[in-house]
């Protein structure tokens, strides 16, 4: 079933979520394990980069690799391009992008995405008016963008408050460690645990990611 936008919450590309205080109060009250993690990171919050192409490009770069490795690849892209923009990605040679540490499929995905942004065939401003399922459908129709990348866009670009990226390896690992004593959780079990986090599952996930890495995850 399609989930509507949350009433009273602003969805823009250029903000820190105004729902954050309400969300962390709910999460700390409903999940003591999560509450202890939240307490370790006072004042930290999810932030949008105000850069829809950059968010999608970072998510493509980060597919199936660690946060640290993805950051290293992104820095090499910045060193080569100056700024990672749609037009510059589309105009770069495949060999040059490969030398930055990208696989051949990721080079194809990034250049296809860059071309779509450059020629105007994608209108990211229109996505903010869609509900989560409609955004996912629009994004996964683009080459190289699957459900995980679409979930990252919902969380980090549109700042949607109730996204649960079940396919994220880091989330699977930390939830298994916290709630299963290090064992593997099935998706249905992850969803059952996360029921207590509604309607702020994105915020819960952000803190669980935060507990894994020395720096906050950003896309």
Beta strands, then each sheet from edge to edge (+ up, - down):
end
